[in-house]
């Protein structure tokens, strides 16, 4: 289910960024909620999370029956244009104005 308006075809940020921001705001969130808020499928969220974990951006820890997500805030962003910025820089920039 896509929570974005039907007329909205693209956004400035990627789904990877959306997942990262949601995990930063809600470290104990369930993937179903991430999917609903990001407007993508749970399968897509799981694929993105696996990629973010493999690259060292996110660490997943079991907390009873739930997962807890910790971000590597010092990790630099991947693209050459933004590689001088860290995950913390991105999160701080976006989350100053947003509350999930």
DSSP file (Angstrom, degrees, kcal/mol; ACC not computed):
  #  RESIDUE AA STRUCTURE BP1 BP2  ACC     N-H-->O    O-->H-N    N-H-->O    O-->H-N    TCO  KAPPA ALPHA  PHI   PSI    X-CA   Y-CA   Z-CA
    1    1 A X              0   0    0      0, 0.0     2,-0.6     0, 0.0    38,-0.1   0.000 360.0 360.0 360.0 129.5    0.0    0.0    0.0
    2    2 A X        -     0   0    0      1,-0.1    34,-0.1     2,-0.1    38,-0.1  -0.843 360.0-167.2 -99.0 123.5    1.4    3.3   -1.0
    3    3 A X        +     0   0    0     -2,-0.6     2,-0.1    33,-0.3    -1,-0.1   0.534  61.8  98.8 -86.3  -6.1    0.8    6.2    1.4
    4    4 A X  S    S-     0   0    0     35,-0.1    -2,-0.1     1,-0.1    34,-0.0  -0.478  90.0 -92.4 -77.3 152.3    1.9    8.8   -1.2
    5    5 A X    >   -     0   0    0     -2,-0.1     3,-1.4     1,-0.1    -1,-0.1  -0.331  33.8-119.4 -60.8 146.2   -0.7   10.6   -3.2
    6    6 A X  T 3  S+     0   0    0      1,-0.3    -1,-0.1    -3,-0.1    -2,-0.1   0.817 112.4  54.7 -59.0 -32.8   -1.5    8.9   -6.5
    7    7 A X  T 3  S+     0   0    0      2,-0.0     2,-0.8     1,-0.0    -1,-0.3   0.645  86.3  93.3 -77.1 -13.9   -0.3   11.9   -8.5
    8    8 A X    <   +     0   0    0     -3,-1.4     3,-0.1     1,-0.2    -4,-0.1  -0.720  47.5 171.4 -85.5 112.1    3.1   12.0   -6.8
    9    9 A X        +     0   0    0     -2,-0.8     2,-0.3     1,-0.2    -1,-0.2   0.739  59.5   8.7 -95.1 -26.7    5.5   10.0   -9.0
   10   10 A X        -     0   0    0      0, 0.0     2,-0.3     0, 0.0    -1,-0.2  -0.967  57.4-150.2-150.7 163.3    8.8   10.6   -7.4
   11   11 A X        -     0   0    0     -2,-0.3    -3,-0.0     2,-0.2     0, 0.0  -0.879  29.5-116.7-131.2 166.2   10.5   12.2   -4.4
   12   12 A X  S    S+     0   0    0     -2,-0.3     2,-0.3     2,-0.1    -1,-0.1   0.773  98.0  59.5 -74.7 -26.1   13.9   13.9   -3.9
   13   13 A X  S    S-     0   0    0      1,-0.1    -2,-0.2     2,-0.0     2,-0.1  -0.764  85.2-119.6-105.8 151.6   15.0   11.2   -1.4
   14   14 A X     >  -     0   0    0     -2,-0.3     4,-2.2     1,-0.1     5,-0.1  -0.301  26.6-108.3 -82.1 167.7   15.3    7.5   -2.0
   15   15 A X  H  > S+     0   0    0      1,-0.2     4,-2.6     2,-0.2     5,-0.2   0.837 121.2  59.9 -63.0 -32.7   13.5    4.7   -0.3
   16   16 A X  H  > S+     0   0    0      2,-0.2     4,-2.4     1,-0.2    -1,-0.2   0.923 106.6  46.5 -60.2 -43.3   16.8    3.8    1.4
   17   17 A X  H  > S+     0   0    0      2,-0.2     4,-2.8     1,-0.2     5,-0.2   0.914 110.6  52.3 -65.0 -42.6   16.8    7.3    2.9
   18   18 A X  H  X S+     0   0    0     -4,-2.2     4,-2.3     2,-0.2    -2,-0.2   0.929 111.4  46.2 -60.0 -45.3   13.2    7.0    4.0
   19   19 A X  H  X S+     0   0    0     -4,-2.6     4,-2.5     2,-0.2     5,-0.2   0.933 112.8  50.5 -62.6 -45.8   13.9    3.7    5.8
   20   20 A X  H  X S+     0   0    0     -4,-2.4     4,-2.0     1,-0.2    -2,-0.2   0.916 111.2  48.3 -58.9 -45.3   17.0    5.2    7.4
   21   21 A X  H  X S+     0   0    0     -4,-2.8     4,-2.0     1,-0.2    -1,-0.2   0.896 111.4  49.8 -63.7 -41.0   15.1    8.2    8.7
   22   22 A X  H  X S+     0   0    0     -4,-2.3     4,-2.3    -5,-0.2    -1,-0.2   0.898 110.5  49.6 -66.3 -39.6   12.3    6.1   10.1
   23   23 A X  H  < S+     0   0    0     -4,-2.5    -1,-0.2     1,-0.2    -2,-0.2   0.863 110.0  52.2 -66.5 -34.8   14.7    3.8   11.9
   24   24 A X  H  < S+     0   0    0     -4,-2.0     3,-0.4    -5,-0.2    -2,-0.2   0.901 114.8  41.6 -65.3 -40.5   16.4    6.9   13.4
   25   25 A X  H  < S+     0   0    0     -4,-2.0     2,-0.3     1,-0.3    -2,-0.2   0.815 130.7  24.2 -76.6 -31.5   13.1    8.3   14.6
   26   26 A X    ><  +     0   0    0     -4,-2.3     3,-2.0    -5,-0.2    -1,-0.3  -0.676  63.4 177.1-138.4  80.2   11.8    4.9   15.9
   27   27 A X  T 3  S+     0   0    0     -3,-0.4    42,-2.4     1,-0.3    -1,-0.1   0.697  85.1  47.7 -62.2 -19.4   14.5    2.4   16.7
   28   28 A X  T 3  S+     0   0    0     40,-0.2    -1,-0.3     2,-0.0    39,-0.2   0.226  84.1 134.4-102.8  13.1   12.0   -0.2   17.9
   29   29 A X    <   -     0   0    0     -3,-2.0     2,-0.3    -7,-0.2    38,-0.2  -0.239  55.3-123.3 -66.2 149.1    9.6    0.1   14.9
   30   30 A X    >>  -     0   0    0      1,-0.1     4,-1.6    36,-0.1     3,-0.9  -0.684  23.0-117.7 -89.3 150.3    8.3   -3.0   13.2
   31   31 A X  H 3> S+     0   0    0     -2,-0.3     4,-2.7     1,-0.3     5,-0.2   0.793 111.6  63.6 -61.3 -29.6    8.9   -3.3    9.5
   32   32 A X  H 3> S+     0   0    0      1,-0.2     4,-2.1     2,-0.2    -1,-0.3   0.909 104.8  46.5 -59.8 -41.8    5.2   -3.2    8.7
   33   33 A X  H <> S+     0   0    0     -3,-0.9     4,-2.7     2,-0.2     5,-0.2   0.887 110.0  52.7 -69.1 -38.8    5.1    0.3   10.1
   34   34 A X  H  X S+     0   0    0     -4,-1.6     4,-2.7     1,-0.2     5,-0.2   0.936 109.8  50.1 -59.2 -45.6    8.2    1.4    8.2
   35   35 A X  H  X>S+     0   0    0     -4,-2.7     5,-1.8     1,-0.2     4,-1.5   0.920 111.8  47.1 -60.0 -45.6    6.6    0.1    5.0
   36   36 A X  H  <5S+     0   0    0     -4,-2.1   -33,-0.3     1,-0.2    -1,-0.2   0.927 115.9  43.8 -63.5 -45.5    3.3    2.0    5.6
   37   37 A X  H  <5S+     0   0    0     -4,-2.7    -2,-0.2     1,-0.2    -1,-0.2   0.859 117.6  45.0 -70.0 -34.7    5.1    5.2    6.4
   38   38 A X  H  <5S-     0   0    0     -4,-2.7    -1,-0.2    -5,-0.2    -2,-0.2   0.660 107.3-125.1 -82.9 -16.1    7.6    4.9    3.5
   39   39 A X  T  <5S+     0   0    0     -4,-1.5     2,-0.3     1,-0.3    -3,-0.2   0.809  73.1 107.0  76.6  29.8    4.9    3.9    1.1
   40   40 A X  S   <S-     0   0    0     -5,-1.8    -1,-0.3    -6,-0.2    -2,-0.1  -0.795  74.1 -85.3-130.7 174.3    6.6    0.7    0.0
   41   41 A X     >  -     0   0    0     -2,-0.3     4,-2.1     1,-0.1     5,-0.1  -0.362  31.9-117.9 -79.3 160.6    6.1   -3.0    0.6
   42   42 A X  H  > S+     0   0    0      1,-0.2     4,-2.6     2,-0.2     5,-0.2   0.872 117.5  56.5 -62.4 -36.6    7.4   -4.9    3.6
   43   43 A X  H  > S+     0   0    0      2,-0.2     4,-2.2     1,-0.2    -1,-0.2   0.905 106.7  48.9 -61.5 -41.9    9.6   -7.0    1.2
   44   44 A X  H  > S+     0   0    0      2,-0.2     4,-2.6     1,-0.2    -1,-0.2   0.902 110.5  51.0 -64.8 -40.9   11.2   -3.8   -0.1
   45   45 A X  H  X S+     0   0    0     -4,-2.1     4,-3.0     1,-0.2    -2,-0.2   0.925 110.0  49.5 -61.8 -44.3   11.9   -2.6    3.4
   46   46 A X  H  X S+     0   0    0     -4,-2.6     4,-2.3     2,-0.2    -2,-0.2   0.902 111.6  48.6 -62.7 -41.4   13.5   -5.9    4.3
   47   47 A X  H  X S+     0   0    0     -4,-2.2     4,-2.1     2,-0.2    -2,-0.2   0.926 113.9  46.4 -63.3 -45.1   15.7   -5.8    1.1
   48   48 A X  H  X S+     0   0    0     -4,-2.6     4,-2.8     2,-0.2    -2,-0.2   0.921 112.0  50.7 -63.6 -44.9   16.7   -2.2    1.9
   49   49 A X  H  X S+     0   0    0     -4,-3.0     4,-2.5     1,-0.2    -1,-0.2   0.902 108.9  51.8 -60.9 -41.7   17.4   -3.0    5.6
   50   50 A X  H  X S+     0   0    0     -4,-2.3     4,-2.4     2,-0.2    -1,-0.2   0.905 112.0  46.8 -60.7 -42.3   19.6   -6.0    4.5
   51   51 A X  H  X S+     0   0    0     -4,-2.1     4,-1.7     2,-0.2    -2,-0.2   0.914 111.9  49.6 -66.2 -43.3   21.5   -3.7    2.2
   52   52 A X  H  <>S+     0   0    0     -4,-2.8     5,-2.6     1,-0.2     6,-1.1   0.882 113.1  47.7 -64.1 -37.8   21.9   -1.0    4.9
   53   53 A X  H ><5S+     0   0    0     -4,-2.5     3,-1.4     4,-0.2    -2,-0.2   0.928 109.0  53.1 -66.5 -45.4   23.1   -3.6    7.3
   54   54 A X  H 3<5S+     0   0    0     -4,-2.4    -2,-0.2     1,-0.3    -1,-0.2   0.823 111.0  47.1 -60.7 -32.5   25.6   -5.2    4.8
   55   55 A X  T 3<5S-     0   0    0     -4,-1.7    -1,-0.3    -5,-0.1    -2,-0.2   0.448 118.0-111.1 -90.4  -1.4   27.2   -1.7    4.2
   56   56 A X  T < 5S+     0   0    0     -3,-1.4    -3,-0.2    -4,-0.3    19,-0.1   0.662  85.9 116.4  84.1  16.3   27.4   -0.9    7.9
   57   57 A X  S   <S+     0   0    0     -5,-2.6    15,-2.5    -6,-0.2     2,-0.4   0.787  78.7  29.3 -83.6 -29.2   24.8    1.8    8.1
   58   58 A X  E     -A   71   0A   0     -6,-1.1     2,-0.4    13,-0.2    -2,-0.3  -0.979  62.0-158.3-135.0 141.9   22.4   -0.1   10.4
   59   59 A X  E     -A   70   0A   0     11,-2.8    11,-2.6    -2,-0.4     2,-0.5  -0.987  12.6-154.2-118.9 131.8   22.9   -2.7   13.1
   60   60 A X  E     -A   69   0A   0     -2,-0.4     2,-0.4     9,-0.2     9,-0.2  -0.908  13.4-177.7-108.1 129.3   19.9   -4.9   14.1
   61   61 A X  E     -A   68   0A   0      7,-2.6     7,-2.9    -2,-0.5     2,-0.3  -0.982  27.3-120.1-126.8 138.1   19.8   -6.4   17.5
   62   62 A X  E     -A   67   0A   0     -2,-0.4     2,-0.3     5,-0.2     5,-0.2  -0.568  24.5-176.1 -73.5 136.3   17.1   -8.7   18.9
   63   63 A X  E >   -A   66   0A   0      3,-3.6     3,-1.7    -2,-0.3     2,-0.5  -0.772  65.2 -62.7-132.6  85.4   15.3   -7.4   22.0
   64   64 A X  T 3  S-     0   0    0     -2,-0.3    -1,-0.1     1,-0.3     0, 0.0  -0.619 117.9 -18.0  69.5-123.9   13.0  -10.2   23.0
   65   65 A X  T 3  S+     0   0    0     -2,-0.5    -1,-0.3    -3,-0.1     2,-0.2   0.505 131.1  71.0 -90.4  -5.9   10.6  -10.8   20.1
   66   66 A X  E <  S-A   63   0A   0     -3,-1.7    -3,-3.6   -36,-0.0     2,-0.3  -0.599  76.2-124.2-106.9 167.8   11.4   -7.4   18.6
   67   67 A X  E     -A   62   0A   0     -5,-0.2     2,-0.4    -2,-0.2    -5,-0.2  -0.836  13.8-153.8-106.8 150.3   14.3   -5.9   16.8
   68   68 A X  E     -A   61   0A   0     -7,-2.9    -7,-2.6    -2,-0.3     2,-0.5  -0.994  12.0-149.0-123.5 133.7   16.1   -2.7   17.8
   69   69 A X  E     -A   60   0A   0    -42,-2.4     2,-0.4    -2,-0.4    -9,-0.2  -0.879  11.2-171.9-110.6 131.3   17.9   -0.7   15.1
   70   70 A X  E     -A   59   0A   0    -11,-2.6   -11,-2.8    -2,-0.5     2,-0.3  -0.979  15.2-142.1-120.8 132.2   21.0    1.4   15.7
   71   71 A X  E     -A   58   0A   0     -2,-0.4     2,-1.3   -13,-0.2   -13,-0.2  -0.692  14.9-127.9 -94.7 146.2   22.4    3.6   13.0
   72   72 A X    >   -     0   0    0    -15,-2.5     3,-1.4    -2,-0.3    15,-0.3  -0.764  30.8-175.9 -87.4  90.9   26.1    4.2   12.4
   73   73 A X  T 3  S+     0   0    0     -2,-1.3    15,-2.4     1,-0.3    16,-0.3   0.709  75.2  55.7 -68.3 -22.2   25.9    8.0   12.5
   74   74 A X  T 3  S+     0   0    0     13,-0.2    -1,-0.3    12,-0.2     2,-0.2   0.560  79.0 114.6 -87.6  -7.4   29.5    8.6   11.6
   75   75 A X    <   -     0   0    0     -3,-1.4    12,-1.9   -19,-0.1    13,-0.2  -0.428  68.7-123.8 -65.7 130.3   29.3    6.6    8.4
   76   76 A X  B     -B   86   0B   0     10,-0.2    10,-0.3    -2,-0.2     7,-0.1  -0.422  28.8-101.6 -73.0 151.6   29.8    8.8    5.3
   77   77 A X        -     0   0    0      8,-2.7    -1,-0.1     5,-0.6     8,-0.1  -0.318  30.7-125.0 -68.9 159.5   27.1    8.9    2.6
   78   78 A X  S    S+     0   0    0     -3,-0.1     2,-0.1     4,-0.0     5,-0.1   0.815  78.1  83.7 -85.7 -33.9   27.8    6.8   -0.5
   79   79 A X  S >> S-     0   0    0      1,-0.1     3,-1.0     3,-0.1     4,-0.9  -0.466  79.0-124.7 -77.5 142.8   27.5    9.1   -3.5
   80   80 A X  T 34 S+     0   0    0      1,-0.3     3,-0.3     2,-0.2     4,-0.2   0.802 109.3  59.3 -55.1 -30.6   30.6   11.2   -4.5
   81   81 A X  T 34 S+     0   0    0      1,-0.2    -1,-0.3     2,-0.1     3,-0.2   0.863 120.8  24.2 -67.1 -35.0   28.4   14.4   -4.3
   82   82 A X  T X4 S+     0   0    0     -3,-1.0     3,-2.3     1,-0.1    -5,-0.6   0.275  85.7 111.8-114.8  12.0   27.5   13.8   -0.7
   83   83 A X  T 3< S+     0   0    0     -4,-0.9    -1,-0.1     1,-0.3    -3,-0.1   0.662  72.6  63.5 -65.1 -15.1   30.4   11.7    0.6
   84   84 A X  T 3  S+     0   0    0     -4,-0.2     2,-0.3    -3,-0.2    -1,-0.3   0.516  94.5  78.0 -83.8  -3.9   31.7   14.5    2.8
   85   85 A X  S <  S-     0   0    0     -3,-2.3    -8,-2.7    -8,-0.1     2,-0.2  -0.783  73.2-142.6-103.3 149.1   28.4   14.3    4.8
   86   86 A X  B  >  -B   76   0B   0     -2,-0.3     4,-2.0   -10,-0.3   -10,-0.2  -0.525  30.6-102.6-101.9 171.9   27.6   11.6    7.4
   87   87 A X  H  > S+     0   0    0    -12,-1.9     4,-2.7   -15,-0.3     5,-0.2   0.898 124.5  55.4 -57.7 -41.3   24.5    9.8    8.2
   88   88 A X  H  > S+     0   0    0    -15,-2.4     4,-2.9     1,-0.2     5,-0.2   0.901 104.7  52.4 -60.9 -41.3   24.2   12.1   11.2
   89   89 A X  H  > S+     0   0    0    -16,-0.3     4,-2.2     2,-0.2    -1,-0.2   0.931 111.9  46.1 -59.6 -45.9   24.3   15.2    8.9
   90   90 A X  H  X S+     0   0    0     -4,-2.0     4,-2.3     2,-0.2     5,-0.3   0.941 114.5  46.3 -62.6 -49.2   21.5   13.8    6.8
   91   91 A X  H  X S+     0   0    0     -4,-2.7     4,-3.0     1,-0.2     5,-0.2   0.919 113.1  49.4 -62.3 -44.8   19.3   12.8    9.7
   92   92 A X  H  X S+     0   0    0     -4,-2.9     4,-1.1    -5,-0.2    -1,-0.2   0.894 111.1  50.4 -62.5 -40.0   19.9   16.2   11.4
   93   93 A X  H  < S+     0   0    0     -4,-2.2     4,-0.4    -5,-0.2    -2,-0.2   0.934 119.8  34.3 -63.0 -47.6   19.1   18.1    8.3
   94   94 A X  H >X S+     0   0    0     -4,-2.3     3,-0.9     1,-0.2     4,-0.8   0.901 116.9  51.3 -77.6 -41.6   15.8   16.2    7.6
   95   95 A X  H 3< S+     0   0    0     -4,-3.0    -1,-0.2    -5,-0.3    -3,-0.2   0.611  88.6  79.6 -80.0 -10.7   14.6   15.6   11.1
   96   96 A X  T 3< S+     0   0    0     -4,-1.1    -1,-0.2    -5,-0.2    -2,-0.1   0.887 110.4  26.3 -57.1 -36.6   14.9   19.3   12.3
   97   97 A X  T <4 S+     0   0    0     -3,-0.9     2,-0.4    -4,-0.4    -1,-0.2   0.589 115.7  71.0-103.7 -14.0   11.7   20.0   10.5
   98   98 A X     <  -     0   0    0     -4,-0.8     2,-0.4     2,-0.0    -4,-0.0  -0.828  48.5-173.3-113.9 144.8    9.9   16.6   10.6
   99   99 A X              0   0    0     -2,-0.4    -3,-0.0     1,-0.1    -4,-0.0  -0.979 360.0 360.0-131.6 120.1    8.4   14.5   13.3
  100  100 A X              0   0    0     -2,-0.4    -1,-0.1    -5,-0.0   -78,-0.0   0.479 360.0 360.0 -83.0 360.0    7.3   11.0   12.4
